Amino acid sequence: MTDQTQPTDIHAEAIKAEIDWLSAVITARIAHFFERSKTPFAPPAAPQLPKGSALAQLVAEAPLDTASRLVLALGLAPQIQPSVLDPFFVRNTGIDRPFTEFGAFRQDSVTFQPTGQTALFLLGGDDTTRRIAAMALFAADHPLRRMGGLSLGASDALLSGPLTISAHKVAALCNGKTPSPDFSPQFPARRLRSGLNWDDLILPREVTHGLDHVTAWLDNRRTILEDWGMAARLGEGFKTLFYGPPGTGKTLTATLLGQRTGLEVYRIDLSMVVSKYIGETEKNLAQVFDMAEQRDWILFFDEADALFGARGATTSANDRHANQEVAYLLQRIEECTGLVILATNLRSNIDEAFFRRFQMAIGFPKPDATLRTALWRSVLGKMPLAPDVDIAALGQAHTLAGGAINNVARHAAISALRRNADMISNRDIQQAIAGEMRKEGRTG
């Protein structure tokens, strides 16, 4: 018989074992609760997980103790096998309503949505001392959150928010592969990619020196922090500011910095960060930062002065709420264990109090004639040019940044093709330059 076992079976086997264990614990805990027994609760033993499964690796690396595993399984259940939570739907016939002790988030939901209180019930029953001890599992720095992807939704009461695990973590535990998250209001970050490589960057020497410094930190941080004993003083994170006029290569540099170091780069969309629902902004940002720390991403904030500019006095509830969100974002950036890059067109737009927290600030100036010529050669290098195109003269005559030169090349190519020409002429380029400079509010 042909072996039909798939590579993902070991991960599914581990999840099934954990959910079955959760089901047994729920049954035993509810039975103990209704018996009102004075005998200490003895939960079923946690299963031995298949070696090599994603869940077993998480349990070992985090590490997660038995109580942590049970809370993780409780967070997985609504997405994997919600029926195991059905026993919690039993009603208190004395007052004709569900039992408060079970901690459901929405009593009218088709699926029982566990909360932090549900977890406390499973771990401590009605033993106040045990319940208080179990609260430590929901601390912000606990491995359940940092590595397990667990989170508690907003709620007025302590630990009464819905207990959830991010979709990307559920998928990773189920099949051993972490998918790239989808860009959405719930995940306001998009991965940056480029078909260019590090050698295509044309930047001043002082800028490349600063970037080499950032790269050296990423390559050697374990040596500096652990071997040289600087972890307590420095912290693991590294904050860098890119500042300079539009089109000078800040976004491309951040993208290629990730390519150079083998790290994924995600750009935070600030327009999607602020939510009208209190608590949603923090929740969405928390997911991005938690994933970034788990997977060692580089986070990139473009036009960062929109949130990190000089702060004025608060005059309304909206101002106070916005400042609260900015404060949360600043805190997460400060605590982030990876590389965070903020970009702005003007250095002076960044609040001084925050500027002092950067480990590096790298200025991207407009290119001089030599760099402009190199940029023109790089951009036009593979395009069919007419004999009258003088690249050196283009670099000398026009003060354009790299982004603008890319735009000129695009428009010149379109103009040539509209003429049914097989080469781009100097006239095509000059007309495109004139259009680009008009767009920038210049005439020459």
Secondary structure, 3 states (H helix, E strand, C coil): CCCCCCCCHHHHHHHHHHHHHHHHHHHHHHHHHHHCCCCCCCCCCCCCCCCCCHHHHHHHHCCCCHHHHHHHHHHHHHHHCHHHHHHHHCEECCCCEECHHHCCCCCCCCCCCCEHHHHHHHHHCCCHHHHHHHHHHHCCCCHHHHCCCEEECCCCCCCCCEEEECHHHHHHHHHCCCCCCCCECCECEEECCCCCCHHHCCCCHHHHHHHHHHHHHHHHHHHHHHHCCCHHHHCCCEEEEEECCCCCCHHHHHHHHHHHHCCCEEEECHHHCCCCCCCHHHHHHHHHHHHHHHHCCEEEECCCHHHHECCCCCCCHHHHHHHHHHHHHHHHHHHCCCEEEEEECCHHHECHHHHCCCCEEEECCCCCHHHHHHHHHHHHCCCCECCCCCHHHHHHHCCCCHHHHHHHHHHHHHHHHHCCCCCECHHHHHHHHHHHHHHCCCCC
